[in-house]
């Protein structure tokens, strides 16, 4: 499902127009981005939890040349689904 399909599904389920559903989905995405940028955590009961996970710097290997390279530390989004998500 892509964003357009999600908006259409939300509009149908909620009995709202696609324009209003797009505003709601966009607002949810914006709020989630802002919270995650602050190293926050988003917990949606019955769906899952999103948070920031920090990956430390490490050594890697270029598969083409075999040379050792340095991989920089970075922050990534981690999603943990709720135990009953697919039940």
PDB file of N, CA, C and O in Angstrom, chain B, residues numbered from 101:
ATOM      1  N   UNK B 101       0.855  -1.177   0.000  1.00  0.00           N
ATOM      2  CA  UNK B 101       0.000   0.000   0.000  1.00  0.00           C
ATOM      3  C   UNK B 101       0.891   1.228   0.000  1.00  0.00           C
ATOM      4  O   UNK B 101       1.811   1.338   0.811  1.00  0.00           O
ATOM      5  N   UNK B 102       0.620   2.140  -0.901  1.00  0.00           N
ATOM      6  CA  UNK B 102       1.370   3.392  -0.924  1.00  0.00           C
ATOM      7  C   UNK B 102       0.545   4.492  -0.247  1.00  0.00           C
ATOM      8  O   UNK B 102      -0.549   4.237   0.258  1.00  0.00           O
ATOM      9  N   UNK B 103       1.078   5.707  -0.242  1.00  0.00           N
ATOM     10  CA  UNK B 103       0.426   6.804   0.477  1.00  0.00           C
ATOM     11  C   UNK B 103      -0.949   7.138  -0.103  1.00  0.00           C
ATOM     12  O   UNK B 103      -1.889   7.394   0.650  1.00  0.00           O
ATOM     13  N   UNK B 104      -1.077   7.140  -1.419  1.00  0.00           N
ATOM     14  CA  UNK B 104      -2.364   7.451  -2.057  1.00  0.00           C
ATOM     15  C   UNK B 104      -3.417   6.401  -1.672  1.00  0.00           C
ATOM     16  O   UNK B 104      -4.564   6.739  -1.382  1.00  0.00           O
ATOM     17  N   UNK B 105      -3.019   5.143  -1.674  1.00  0.00           N
ATOM     18  CA  UNK B 105      -3.941   4.071  -1.288  1.00  0.00           C
ATOM     19  C   UNK B 105      -4.307   4.168   0.193  1.00  0.00           C
ATOM     20  O   UNK B 105      -5.450   3.909   0.570  1.00  0.00           O
ATOM     21  N   UNK B 106      -3.345   4.539   1.025  1.00  0.00           N
ATOM     22  CA  UNK B 106      -3.618   4.721   2.458  1.00  0.00           C
ATOM     23  C   UNK B 106      -4.617   5.846   2.677  1.00  0.00           C
ATOM     24  O   UNK B 106      -5.545   5.706   3.475  1.00  0.00           O
ATOM     25  N   UNK B 107      -4.438   6.945   1.984  1.00  0.00           N
ATOM     26  CA  UNK B 107      -5.354   8.085   2.115  1.00  0.00           C
ATOM     27  C   UNK B 107      -6.761   7.682   1.696  1.00  0.00           C
ATOM     28  O   UNK B 107      -7.732   8.032   2.366  1.00  0.00           O
ATOM     29  N   UNK B 108      -6.878   6.953   0.600  1.00  0.00           N
ATOM     30  CA  UNK B 108      -8.194   6.500   0.137  1.00  0.00           C
ATOM     31  C   UNK B 108      -8.838   5.561   1.155  1.00  0.00           C
ATOM     32  O   UNK B 108     -10.039   5.654   1.408  1.00  0.00           O
ATOM     33  N   UNK B 109      -8.055   4.662   1.739  1.00  0.00           N
ATOM     34  CA  UNK B 109      -8.588   3.726   2.729  1.00  0.00           C
ATOM     35  C   UNK B 109      -9.021   4.449   4.002  1.00  0.00           C
ATOM     36  O   UNK B 109     -10.065   4.133   4.572  1.00  0.00           O
ATOM     37  N   UNK B 110      -8.230   5.410   4.445  1.00  0.00           N
ATOM     38  CA  UNK B 110      -8.581   6.191   5.641  1.00  0.00           C
ATOM     39  C   UNK B 110      -9.858   6.981   5.383  1.00  0.00           C
ATOM     40  O   UNK B 110     -10.736   7.038   6.244  1.00  0.00           O
ATOM     41  N   UNK B 111      -9.967   7.585   4.216  1.00  0.00           N
ATOM     42  CA  UNK B 111     -11.158   8.369   3.873  1.00  0.00           C
ATOM     43  C   UNK B 111     -12.405   7.485   3.898  1.00  0.00           C
ATOM     44  O   UNK B 111     -13.451   7.884   4.411  1.00  0.00           O
ATOM     45  N   UNK B 112     -12.283   6.288   3.343  1.00  0.00           N
ATOM     46  CA  UNK B 112     -13.429   5.381   3.308  1.00  0.00           C
ATOM     47  C   UNK B 112     -13.801   4.884   4.701  1.00  0.00           C
ATOM     48  O   UNK B 112     -14.978   4.871   5.062  1.00  0.00           O
ATOM     49  N   UNK B 113     -12.796   4.471   5.490  1.00  0.00           N
ATOM     50  CA  UNK B 113     -13.060   3.954   6.850  1.00  0.00           C
ATOM     51  C   UNK B 113     -13.638   5.014   7.767  1.00  0.00           C
ATOM     52  O   UNK B 113     -14.533   4.730   8.563  1.00  0.00           O
ATOM     53  N   UNK B 114     -13.130   6.239   7.661  1.00  0.00           N
ATOM     54  CA  UNK B 114     -13.540   7.304   8.564  1.00  0.00           C
ATOM     55  C   UNK B 114     -14.744   8.081   8.046  1.00  0.00           C
ATOM     56  O   UNK B 114     -15.281   8.927   8.761  1.00  0.00           O
ATOM     57  N   UNK B 115     -15.173   7.812   6.824  1.00  0.00           N
ATOM     58  CA  UNK B 115     -16.306   8.536   6.266  1.00  0.00           C
ATOM     59  C   UNK B 115     -15.995  10.000   6.034  1.00  0.00           C
ATOM     60  O   UNK B 115     -16.827  10.870   6.293  1.00  0.00           O
ATOM     61  N   UNK B 116     -14.794  10.269   5.545  1.00  0.00           N
ATOM     62  CA  UNK B 116     -14.382  11.646   5.292  1.00  0.00           C
ATOM     63  C   UNK B 116     -13.927  11.782   3.845  1.00  0.00           C
ATOM     64  O   UNK B 116     -13.775  10.786   3.139  1.00  0.00           O
ATOM     65  N   UNK B 117     -13.715  12.995   3.417  1.00  0.00           N
ATOM     66  CA  UNK B 117     -13.249  13.213   2.049  1.00  0.00           C
ATOM     67  C   UNK B 117     -11.769  12.852   1.962  1.00  0.00           C
ATOM     68  O   UNK B 117     -11.063  12.796   2.969  1.00  0.00           O
ATOM     69  N   UNK B 118     -11.320  12.609   0.727  1.00  0.00           N
ATOM     70  CA  UNK B 118      -9.909  12.299   0.529  1.00  0.00           C
ATOM     71  C   UNK B 118      -9.035  13.498   0.875  1.00  0.00           C
ATOM     72  O   UNK B 118      -7.900  13.328   1.321  1.00  0.00           O
ATOM     73  N   UNK B 119      -9.546  14.699   0.675  1.00  0.00           N
ATOM     74  CA  UNK B 119      -8.787  15.914   1.013  1.00  0.00           C
ATOM     75  C   UNK B 119      -8.546  15.964   2.522  1.00  0.00           C
ATOM     76  O   UNK B 119      -7.432  16.231   2.973  1.00  0.00           O
ATOM     77  N   UNK B 120      -9.605  15.704   3.298  1.00  0.00           N
ATOM     78  CA  UNK B 120      -9.459  15.708   4.759  1.00  0.00           C
ATOM     79  C   UNK B 120      -8.574  14.552   5.226  1.00  0.00           C
ATOM     80  O   UNK B 120      -7.778  14.709   6.152  1.00  0.00           O
ATOM     81  N   UNK B 121      -8.715  13.405   4.589  1.00  0.00           N
ATOM     82  CA  UNK B 121      -7.887  12.253   4.954  1.00  0.00           C
ATOM     83  C   UNK B 121      -6.422  12.538   4.658  1.00  0.00           C
ATOM     84  O   UNK B 121      -5.549  12.167   5.443  1.00  0.00           O
ATOM     85  N   UNK B 122      -6.137  13.199   3.522  1.00  0.00           N
ATOM     86  CA  UNK B 122      -4.758  13.563   3.186  1.00  0.00           C
ATOM     87  C   UNK B 122      -4.183  14.502   4.241  1.00  0.00           C
ATOM     88  O   UNK B 122      -3.033  14.347   4.653  1.00  0.00           O
ATOM     89  N   UNK B 123      -4.986  15.484   4.681  1.00  0.00           N
ATOM     90  CA  UNK B 123      -4.529  16.405   5.727  1.00  0.00           C
ATOM     91  C   UNK B 123      -4.214  15.648   7.014  1.00  0.00           C
ATOM     92  O   UNK B 123      -3.215  15.928   7.676  1.00  0.00           O
ATOM     93  N   UNK B 124      -5.073  14.685   7.367  1.00  0.00           N
ATOM     94  CA  UNK B 124      -4.872  13.915   8.593  1.00  0.00           C
ATOM     95  C   UNK B 124      -3.617  13.045   8.496  1.00  0.00           C
ATOM     96  O   UNK B 124      -2.820  12.999   9.433  1.00  0.00           O
ATOM     97  N   UNK B 125      -3.442  12.364   7.381  1.00  0.00           N
ATOM     98  CA  UNK B 125      -2.266  11.504   7.203  1.00  0.00           C
ATOM     99  C   UNK B 125      -0.993  12.348   7.180  1.00  0.00           C
ATOM    100  O   UNK B 125      -0.007  11.995   7.827  1.00  0.00           O
ATOM    101  N   UNK B 126      -1.006  13.450   6.446  1.00  0.00           N
ATOM    102  CA  UNK B 126       0.167  14.331   6.399  1.00  0.00           C
ATOM    103  C   UNK B 126       0.499  14.894   7.775  1.00  0.00           C
ATOM    104  O   UNK B 126       1.669  14.987   8.146  1.00  0.00           O
ATOM    105  N   UNK B 127      -0.532  15.270   8.535  1.00  0.00           N
ATOM    106  CA  UNK B 127      -0.309  15.800   9.885  1.00  0.00           C
ATOM    107  C   UNK B 127       0.296  14.729  10.786  1.00  0.00           C
ATOM    108  O   UNK B 127       1.193  15.020  11.578  1.00  0.00           O
ATOM    109  N   UNK B 128      -0.184  13.501  10.672  1.00  0.00           N
ATOM    110  CA  UNK B 128       0.350  12.406  11.491  1.00  0.00           C
ATOM    111  C   UNK B 128       1.816  12.164  11.156  1.00  0.00           C
ATOM    112  O   UNK B 128       2.638  11.969  12.052  1.00  0.00           O
ATOM    113  N   UNK B 129       2.144  12.177   9.870  1.00  0.00           N
ATOM    114  CA  UNK B 129       3.532  11.968   9.453  1.00  0.00           C
ATOM    115  C   UNK B 129       4.417  13.100   9.961  1.00  0.00           C
ATOM    116  O   UNK B 129       5.523  12.852  10.440  1.00  0.00           O
ATOM    117  N   UNK B 130       3.942  14.341   9.861  1.00  0.00           N
ATOM    118  CA  UNK B 130       4.717  15.490  10.338  1.00  0.00           C
ATOM    119  C   UNK B 130       4.956  15.420  11.839  1.00  0.00           C
ATOM    120  O   UNK B 130       6.067  15.675  12.303  1.00  0.00           O
ATOM    121  N   UNK B 131       3.928  15.078  12.597  1.00  0.00           N
ATOM    122  CA  UNK B 131       4.067  14.973  14.055  1.00  0.00           C
ATOM    123  C   UNK B 131       5.050  13.851  14.409  1.00  0.00           C
ATOM    124  O   UNK B 131       5.874  14.010  15.309  1.00  0.00           O
ATOM    125  N   UNK B 132       4.965  12.728  13.709  1.00  0.00           N
ATOM    126  CA  UNK B 132       5.874  11.614  13.968  1.00  0.00           C
ATOM    127  C   UNK B 132       7.317  12.021  13.671  1.00  0.00           C
ATOM    128  O   UNK B 132       8.215  11.712  14.454  1.00  0.00           O
ATOM    129  N   UNK B 133       7.550  12.706  12.557  1.00  0.00           N
ATOM    130  CA  UNK B 133       8.901  13.169  12.212  1.00  0.00           C
ATOM    131  C   UNK B 133       9.456  14.091  13.288  1.00  0.00           C
ATOM    132  O   UNK B 133      10.600  13.942  13.716  1.00  0.00           O
ATOM    133  N   UNK B 134       8.635  15.048  13.723  1.00  0.00           N
ATOM    134  CA  UNK B 134       9.084  16.008  14.735  1.00  0.00           C
ATOM    135  C   UNK B 134       9.443  15.304  16.039  1.00  0.00           C
ATOM    136  O   UNK B 134      10.456  15.623  16.663  1.00  0.00           O
ATOM    137  N   UNK B 135       8.619  14.355  16.447  1.00  0.00           N
ATOM    138  CA  UNK B 135       8.881  13.634  17.699  1.00  0.00           C
ATOM    139  C   UNK B 135      10.146  12.788  17.588  1.00  0.00           C
ATOM    140  O   UNK B 135      10.951  12.759  18.519  1.00  0.00           O
ATOM    141  N   UNK B 136      10.331  12.104  16.472  1.00  0.00           N
ATOM    142  CA  UNK B 136      11.511  11.265  16.299  1.00  0.00           C
ATOM    143  C   UNK B 136      12.781  12.099  16.184  1.00  0.00           C
ATOM    144  O   UNK B 136      13.845  11.662  16.623  1.00  0.00           O
ATOM    145  N   UNK B 137      12.687  13.293  15.602  1.00  0.00           N
ATOM    146  CA  UNK B 137      13.854  14.176  15.529  1.00  0.00           C
ATOM    147  C   UNK B 137      14.311  14.603  16.912  1.00  0.00           C
ATOM    148  O   UNK B 137      15.495  14.871  17.118  1.00  0.00           O
ATOM    149  N   UNK B 138      13.377  14.671  17.874  1.00  0.00           N
ATOM    150  CA  UNK B 138      13.705  15.030  19.259  1.00  0.00           C
ATOM    151  C   UNK B 138      14.138  13.800  20.049  1.00  0.00           C
ATOM    152  O   UNK B 138      14.213  13.849  21.277  1.00  0.00           O
ATOM    153  N   UNK B 139      14.427  12.690  19.352  1.00  0.00           N
ATOM    154  CA  UNK B 139      14.765  11.410  19.984  1.00  0.00           C
ATOM    155  C   UNK B 139      13.625  10.901  20.846  1.00  0.00           C
ATOM    156  O   UNK B 139      13.848  10.202  21.834  1.00  0.00           O
ATOM    157  N   UNK B 140      12.408  11.251  20.472  1.00  0.00           N
ATOM    158  CA  UNK B 140      11.237  10.798  21.201  1.00  0.00           C
ATOM    159  C   UNK B 140      10.817   9.402  20.786  1.00  0.00           C
ATOM    160  O   UNK B 140      11.488   8.731  20.002  1.00  0.00           O
ATOM    161  N   UNK B 141       9.705   8.990  21.328  1.00  0.00           N
ATOM    162  CA  UNK B 141       9.187   7.651  21.086  1.00  0.00           C
ATOM    163  C   UNK B 141       7.687   7.772  20.830  1.00  0.00           C
ATOM    164  O   UNK B 141       6.998   8.547  21.494  1.00  0.00           O
ATOM    165  N   UNK B 142       7.192   7.012  19.878  1.00  0.00           N
ATOM    166  CA  UNK B 142       5.770   7.030  19.557  1.00  0.00           C
ATOM    167  C   UNK B 142       5.221   5.632  19.817  1.00  0.00           C
ATOM    168  O   UNK B 142       5.673   4.663  19.206  1.00  0.00           O
ATOM    169  N   UNK B 143       4.257   5.523  20.713  1.00  0.00           N
ATOM    170  CA  UNK B 143       3.656   4.235  21.053  1.00  0.00           C
ATOM    171  C   UNK B 143       2.171   4.277  20.709  1.00  0.00           C
ATOM    172  O   UNK B 143       1.414   5.057  21.286  1.00  0.00           O
ATOM    173  N   UNK B 144       1.766   3.443  19.779  1.00  0.00           N
ATOM    174  CA  UNK B 144       0.363   3.334  19.388  1.00  0.00           C
ATOM    175  C   UNK B 144      -0.129   1.957  19.814  1.00  0.00           C
ATOM    176  O   UNK B 144       0.234   0.950  19.208  1.00  0.00           O
ATOM    177  N   UNK B 145      -0.948   1.914  20.849  1.00  0.00           N
ATOM    178  CA  UNK B 145      -1.436   0.653  21.401  1.00  0.00           C
ATOM    179  C   UNK B 145      -2.152  -0.132  20.307  1.00  0.00           C
ATOM    180  O   UNK B 145      -3.017   0.397  19.610  1.00  0.00           O
ATOM    181  N   UNK B 146      -1.783  -1.385  20.172  1.00  0.00           N
ATOM    182  CA  UNK B 146      -2.382  -2.250  19.171  1.00  0.00           C
ATOM    183  C   UNK B 146      -1.706  -2.180  17.818  1.00  0.00           C
ATOM    184  O   UNK B 146      -2.010  -2.986  16.938  1.00  0.00           O
ATOM    185  N   UNK B 147      -0.795  -1.234  17.629  1.00  0.00           N
ATOM    186  CA  UNK B 147      -0.078  -1.107  16.355  1.00  0.00           C
ATOM    187  C   UNK B 147       1.415  -1.354  16.544  1.00  0.00           C
ATOM    188  O   UNK B 147       1.980  -2.258  15.929  1.00  0.00           O
ATOM    189  N   UNK B 148       2.054  -0.554  17.393  1.00  0.00           N
ATOM    190  CA  UNK B 148       3.476  -0.739  17.639  1.00  0.00           C
ATOM    191  C   UNK B 148       4.125   0.505  18.193  1.00  0.00           C
ATOM    192  O   UNK B 148       3.459   1.493  18.505  1.00  0.00           O
ATOM    193  N   UNK B 149       5.444   0.438  18.310  1.00  0.00           N
ATOM    194  CA  UNK B 149       6.234   1.525  18.878  1.00  0.00           C
ATOM    195  C   UNK B 149       7.357   1.887  17.921  1.00  0.00           C
ATOM    196  O   UNK B 149       8.037   1.013  17.383  1.00  0.00           O
ATOM    197  N   UNK B 150       7.545   3.187  17.715  1.00  0.00           N
ATOM    198  CA  UNK B 150       8.658   3.688  16.908  1.00  0.00           C
ATOM    199  C   UNK B 150       9.570   4.502  17.802  1.00  0.00           C
ATOM    200  O   UNK B 150       9.112   5.252  18.663  1.00  0.00           O
ATOM    201  N   UNK B 151      10.839   4.350  17.591  1.00  0.00           N
ATOM    202  CA  UNK B 151      11.815   5.109  18.355  1.00  0.00           C
ATOM    203  C   UNK B 151      13.109   5.204  17.582  1.00  0.00           C
ATOM    204  O   UNK B 151      13.239   4.646  16.492  1.00  0.00           O
ATOM    205  N   UNK B 152      14.063   5.912  18.150  1.00  0.00           N
ATOM    206  CA  UNK B 152      15.359   6.103  17.515  1.00  0.00           C
ATOM    207  C   UNK B 152      16.352   5.123  18.120  1.00  0.00           C
ATOM    208  O   UNK B 152      16.420   4.951  19.337  1.00  0.00           O
ATOM    209  N   UNK B 153      17.116   4.487  17.248  1.00  0.00           N
ATOM    210  CA  UNK B 153      18.168   3.581  17.657  1.00  0.00           C
ATOM    211  C   UNK B 153      19.478   4.143  17.116  1.00  0.00           C
ATOM    212  O   UNK B 153      19.557   4.505  15.942  1.00  0.00           O
ATOM    213  N   UNK B 154      20.502   4.220  17.957  1.00  0.00           N
ATOM    214  CA  UNK B 154      21.783   4.757  17.517  1.00  0.00           C
ATOM    215  C   UNK B 154      22.717   3.622  17.158  1.00  0.00           C
ATOM    216  O   UNK B 154      22.971   2.732  17.969  1.00  0.00           O
ATOM    217  N   UNK B 155      23.228   3.659  15.938  1.00  0.00           N
ATOM    218  CA  UNK B 155      24.213   2.672  15.497  1.00  0.00           C
ATOM    219  C   UNK B 155      25.592   3.277  15.675  1.00  0.00           C
ATOM    220  O   UNK B 155      25.854   4.371  15.175  1.00  0.00           O
ATOM    221  N   UNK B 156      26.471   2.593  16.371  1.00  0.00           N
ATOM    222  CA  UNK B 156      27.818   3.137  16.568  1.00  0.00           C
ATOM    223  C   UNK B 156      28.650   3.053  15.284  1.00  0.00           C
ATOM    224  O   UNK B 156      28.323   2.302  14.365  1.00  0.00           O
ATOM    225  N   UNK B 157      29.721   3.830  15.241  1.00  0.00           N
ATOM    226  CA  UNK B 157      30.653   3.746  14.120  1.00  0.00           C
ATOM    227  C   UNK B 157      31.288   2.356  14.140  1.00  0.00           C
ATOM    228  O   UNK B 157      31.492   1.768  15.202  1.00  0.00           O
ATOM    229  N   UNK B 158      31.598   1.839  12.943  1.00  0.00           N
ATOM    230  CA  UNK B 158      32.168   0.499  12.878  1.00  0.00           C
ATOM    231  C   UNK B 158      33.009   0.351  11.625  1.00  0.00           C
ATOM    232  O   UNK B 158      32.990   1.198  10.732  1.00  0.00           O
ATOM    233  N   UNK B 159      33.733  -0.727  11.584  1.00  0.00           N
ATOM    234  CA  UNK B 159      34.533  -1.058  10.415  1.00  0.00           C
ATOM    235  C   UNK B 159      33.714  -1.952   9.502  1.00  0.00           C
ATOM    236  O   UNK B 159      33.006  -2.845   9.966  1.00  0.00           O
ATOM    237  N   UNK B 160      33.812  -1.709   8.205  1.00  0.00           N
ATOM    238  CA  UNK B 160      33.129  -2.541   7.229  1.00  0.00           C
ATOM    239  C   UNK B 160      34.095  -2.916   6.125  1.00  0.00           C
ATOM    240  O   UNK B 160      35.273  -2.561   6.162  1.00  0.00           O
ATOM    241  N   UNK B 161      33.585  -3.631   5.149  1.00  0.00           N
ATOM    242  CA  UNK B 161      34.435  -4.051   4.054  1.00  0.00           C
ATOM    243  C   UNK B 161      33.743  -3.759   2.730  1.00  0.00           C
ATOM    244  O   UNK B 161      32.578  -4.105   2.538  1.00  0.00           O
ATOM    245  N   UNK B 162      34.473  -3.117   1.818  1.00  0.00           N
ATOM    246  CA  UNK B 162      33.960  -2.861   0.482  1.00  0.00           C
ATOM    247  C   UNK B 162      33.928  -4.205  -0.245  1.00  0.00           C
ATOM    248  O   UNK B 162      34.978  -4.812  -0.452  1.00  0.00           O
ATOM    249  N   UNK B 163      32.743  -4.679  -0.636  1.00  0.00           N
ATOM    250  CA  UNK B 163      32.671  -6.005  -1.250  1.00  0.00           C
ATOM    251  C   UNK B 163      33.363  -6.079  -2.618  1.00  0.00           C
ATOM    252  O   UNK B 163      33.794  -7.154  -3.035  1.00  0.00           O
ATOM    253  N   UNK B 164      33.468  -4.967  -3.300  1.00  0.00           N
ATOM    254  CA  UNK B 164      34.096  -4.978  -4.626  1.00  0.00           C
ATOM    255  C   UNK B 164      35.618  -5.072  -4.523  1.00  0.00           C
ATOM    256  O   UNK B 164      36.253  -5.848  -5.237  1.00  0.00           O
ATOM    257  N   UNK B 165      36.199  -4.262  -3.615  1.00  0.00           N
ATOM    258  CA  UNK B 165      37.658  -4.208  -3.534  1.00  0.00           C
ATOM    259  C   UNK B 165      38.222  -5.001  -2.367  1.00  0.00           C
ATOM    260  O   UNK B 165      39.399  -5.363  -2.378  1.00  0.00           O
ATOM    261  N   UNK B 166      37.405  -5.275  -1.368  1.00  0.00           N
ATOM    262  CA  UNK B 166      37.878  -5.988  -0.185  1.00  0.00           C
ATOM    263  C   UNK B 166      38.561  -5.096   0.825  1.00  0.00           C
ATOM    264  O   UNK B 166      38.993  -5.575   1.874  1.00  0.00           O
ATOM    265  N   UNK B 167      38.673  -3.793   0.533  1.00  0.00           N
ATOM    266  CA  UNK B 167      39.325  -2.866   1.460  1.00  0.00           C
ATOM    267  C   UNK B 167      38.432  -2.586   2.655  1.00  0.00           C
ATOM    268  O   UNK B 167      37.205  -2.571   2.551  1.00  0.00           O
ATOM    269  N   UNK B 168      39.077  -2.365   3.792  1.00  0.00           N
ATOM    270  CA  UNK B 168      38.364  -2.001   5.010  1.00  0.00           C
ATOM    271  C   UNK B 168      37.961  -0.532   4.921  1.00  0.00           C
ATOM    272  O   UNK B 168      38.755   0.318   4.517  1.00  0.00           O
ATOM    273  N   UNK B 169      36.718  -0.244   5.303  1.00  0.00           N
ATOM    274  CA  UNK B 169      36.230   1.134   5.293  1.00  0.00           C
ATOM    275  C   UNK B 169      35.625   1.445   6.656  1.00  0.00           C
ATOM    276  O   UNK B 169      35.232   0.549   7.404  1.00  0.00           O
ATOM    277  N   UNK B 170      35.561   2.727   6.954  1.00  0.00           N
ATOM    278  CA  UNK B 170      34.961   3.167   8.211  1.00  0.00           C
ATOM    279  C   UNK B 170      33.519   3.574   7.924  1.00  0.00           C
ATOM    280  O   UNK B 170      33.266   4.396   7.044  1.00  0.00           O
ATOM    281  N   UNK B 171      32.575   2.997   8.668  1.00  0.00           N
ATOM    282  CA  UNK B 171      31.169   3.338   8.544  1.00  0.00           C
ATOM    283  C   UNK B 171      30.825   4.256   9.714  1.00  0.00           C
ATOM    284  O   UNK B 171      31.020   3.890  10.873  1.00  0.00           O
ATOM    285  N   UNK B 172      30.321   5.434   9.412  1.00  0.00           N
ATOM    286  CA  UNK B 172      30.038   6.440  10.440  1.00  0.00           C
ATOM    287  C   UNK B 172      28.847   6.030  11.313  1.00  0.00           C
ATOM    288  O   UNK B 172      27.985   5.259  10.891  1.00  0.00           O
ATOM    289  N   UNK B 173      28.822   6.555  12.519  1.00  0.00           N
ATOM    290  CA  UNK B 173      27.685   6.343  13.414  1.00  0.00           C
ATOM    291  C   UNK B 173      26.476   7.083  12.843  1.00  0.00           C
ATOM    292  O   UNK B 173      26.615   8.116  12.189  1.00  0.00           O
ATOM    293  N   UNK B 174      25.301   6.540  13.100  1.00  0.00           N
ATOM    294  CA  UNK B 174      24.099   7.222  12.639  1.00  0.00           C
ATOM    295  C   UNK B 174      22.894   6.790  13.461  1.00  0.00           C
ATOM    296  O   UNK B 174      22.920   5.781  14.165  1.00  0.00           O
ATOM    297  N   UNK B 175      21.843   7.583  13.348  1.00  0.00           N
ATOM    298  CA  UNK B 175      20.583   7.289  14.019  1.00  0.00           C
ATOM    299  C   UNK B 175      19.620   6.708  13.000  1.00  0.00           C
ATOM    300  O   UNK B 175      19.522   7.195  11.874  1.00  0.00           O
ATOM    301  N   UNK B 176      18.910   5.661  13.403  1.00  0.00           N
ATOM    302  CA  UNK B 176      17.930   5.029  12.524  1.00  0.00           C
ATOM    303  C   UNK B 176      16.621   4.862  13.284  1.00  0.00           C
ATOM    304  O   UNK B 176      16.613   4.773  14.511  1.00  0.00           O
ATOM    305  N   UNK B 177      15.523   4.822  12.549  1.00  0.00           N
ATOM    306  CA  UNK B 177      14.213   4.612  13.155  1.00  0.00           C
ATOM    307  C   UNK B 177      13.997   3.112  13.329  1.00  0.00           C
ATOM    308  O   UNK B 177      14.236   2.325  12.413  1.00  0.00           O
ATOM    309  N   UNK B 178      13.551   2.738  14.500  1.00  0.00           N
ATOM    310  CA  UNK B 178      13.291   1.335  14.811  1.00  0.00           C
ATOM    311  C   UNK B 178      11.793   1.181  15.072  1.00  0.00           C
ATOM    312  O   UNK B 178      11.209   1.976  15.808  1.00  0.00           O
ATOM    313  N   UNK B 179      11.178   0.177  14.482  1.00  0.00           N
ATOM    314  CA  UNK B 179       9.755  -0.093  14.687  1.00  0.00           C
ATOM    315  C   UNK B 179       9.613  -1.461  15.325  1.00  0.00           C
ATOM    316  O   UNK B 179      10.169  -2.448  14.842  1.00  0.00           O
ATOM    317  N   UNK B 180       8.870  -1.509  16.403  1.00  0.00           N
ATOM    318  CA  UNK B 180       8.585  -2.775  17.083  1.00  0.00           C
ATOM    319  C   UNK B 180       7.073  -2.966  17.028  1.00  0.00           C
ATOM    320  O   UNK B 180       6.337  -2.229  17.685  1.00  0.00           O
ATOM    321  N   UNK B 181       6.595  -3.948  16.253  1.00  0.00           N
ATOM    322  CA  UNK B 181       5.145  -4.142  16.142  1.00  0.00           C
ATOM    323  C   UNK B 181       4.540  -4.652  17.450  1.00  0.00           C
ATOM    324  O   UNK B 181       5.208  -5.313  18.244  1.00  0.00           O
ATOM    325  N   UNK B 182       3.283  -4.335  17.651  1.00  0.00           N
ATOM    326  CA  UNK B 182       2.560  -4.837  18.824  1.00  0.00           C
ATOM    327  C   UNK B 182       2.398  -6.343  18.695  1.00  0.00           C
ATOM    328  O   UNK B 182       2.309  -6.876  17.589  1.00  0.00           O
ATOM    329  N   UNK B 183       2.361  -7.013  19.818  1.00  0.00           N
ATOM    330  CA  UNK B 183       2.265  -8.475  19.813  1.00  0.00           C
ATOM    331  C   UNK B 183       1.007  -8.959  19.109  1.00  0.00           C
ATOM    332  O   UNK B 183       1.023 -10.016  18.479  1.00  0.00           O
ATOM    333  N   UNK B 184      -0.079  -8.208  19.205  1.00  0.00           N
ATOM    334  CA  UNK B 184      -1.350  -8.643  18.614  1.00  0.00           C
ATOM    335  C   UNK B 184      -1.680  -7.909  17.316  1.00  0.00           C
ATOM    336  O   UNK B 184      -2.848  -7.822  16.938  1.00  0.00           O
ATOM    337  N   UNK B 185      -0.660  -7.378  16.627  1.00  0.00           N
ATOM    338  CA  UNK B 185      -0.894  -6.593  15.413  1.00  0.00           C
ATOM    339  C   UNK B 185      -1.608  -7.389  14.329  1.00  0.00           C
ATOM    340  O   UNK B 185      -2.513  -6.862  13.681  1.00  0.00           O
ATOM    341  N   UNK B 186      -1.234  -8.616  14.120  1.00  0.00           N
ATOM    342  CA  UNK B 186      -1.810  -9.413  13.036  1.00  0.00           C
ATOM    343  C   UNK B 186      -2.868 -10.409  13.515  1.00  0.00           C
ATOM    344  O   UNK B 186      -3.278 -11.283  12.751  1.00  0.00           O
ATOM    345  N   UNK B 187      -3.300 -10.292  14.727  1.00  0.00           N
ATOM    346  CA  UNK B 187      -4.324 -11.214  15.241  1.00  0.00           C
ATOM    347  C   UNK B 187      -5.705 -10.693  14.996  1.00  0.00           C
ATOM    348  O   UNK B 187      -6.684 -11.342  15.364  1.00  0.00           O
TER     349      UNK B 187
END
